[in-house]
Amino acid sequence: MIEVKGLRKFVVDGIDFVARPGRVTGLLGPNGAGKSTTLRVLLGLARPVGGVALVHGRRYAELRHPLRTVGALLDAAGPLPEQRAVDHLRWLALSNAVPRRRVAQVLELAGLTAVARRRAGRLSLGMRQRLGIAAALLGDPSVLVLDEPTNGLDPDGIRWVRDLARESAAAGRTVLLSSHVMADVAATVDDLVIIRRGRIVADGPLAAVTAGHPSLEAAFFALTGDER
Ligand SMILES: Nc1ncnc2c1ncn2[C@@H]1O[C@H](COP(=O)(O)OP(=O)(O)OP(=O)(O)O)[C@@H](O)[C@H]1O
């Protein structure tokens, strides 16, 4: 369970929402709306000016082994370019008391076994994205937070992320993801939170948010459009 209450930071101006276990929640909004800021506060990477963001009722900093509770994909969390993919994962596993054998499992899940010994700086954009998702899965967390997970992925990778999100929710996990790709979102999420200029403009089940609109894309533009 993720709870965001009265959150304020930079453009984010009093955001409240809940992402529930067993469901995939999509966080949507135009560039600069405040999605990454919200996720960075949730993951303890930024301190809010007001409000709180909680995982299972606790702030991120209060989690004992964060990786085993929240798996996160964020731009910031990547490996150093000279680090080998497998070593990045081993280091993360070690620092979070995750069994070493799990590294090979997540490399396999992410389709990275063949490039495991390649240095991160020599991986393609999509492979680096897969490595970030592998890292998120390492601790078999009950909460997944994925910021634009399909960025740079090929069609196979996009399908993998969609299936991963759906299967994780089916297994009772809480999944929160941001995306700009409406087709991915429509095929993946149960619930939607749409923000515009740091405020929530829609929050609810996908069908309820898109009701009265021909598509999610049409609903998104109607809800976030500027009067320019
Ligand atoms: N360190 C910072 N100092 C001041 N303002 C910041 C800082 N970081 C982000 N912001 C501002 O907060 C706003 C929201 O940015 P954020 O990255 O959360 O948006 P986003 O919804 O994730 O956008 P995108 O879709 O482009 O990723 C932006 O206007 C940005 O300029």
The ligand as an ORCA input file, in Angstrom:
! r2SCAN-3c Opt
* xyz 0 1
  N      15.700     20.425     -7.701
  C      14.695     21.177     -8.149
  N      14.618     22.476     -7.833
  C      13.593     23.232     -8.261
  N      12.584     22.783     -9.027
  C      12.600     21.486     -9.377
  C      13.653     20.619     -8.953
  N      13.379     19.386     -9.422
  C      12.237     19.484    -10.137
  N      11.763     20.740    -10.095
  C      10.550     21.242    -10.766
  O       9.428     20.501    -10.393
  C       8.539     20.395    -11.506
  C       8.078     18.971    -11.652
  O       9.124     18.172    -12.178
  P       8.969     16.586    -12.275
  O      10.276     16.063    -12.772
  O       8.423     16.056    -11.007
  O       7.854     16.438    -13.397
  P       7.344     15.152    -14.153
  O       5.860     15.163    -14.042
  O       8.048     13.946    -13.674
  O       7.768     15.487    -15.635
  P       8.313     14.579    -16.853
  O       7.103     14.023    -17.491
  O       8.981     15.590    -17.722
  O       9.252     13.561    -16.298
  C       9.264     20.938    -12.715
  O       8.729     22.201    -13.033
  C      10.679     21.048    -12.262
  O      11.307     22.174    -12.858
*
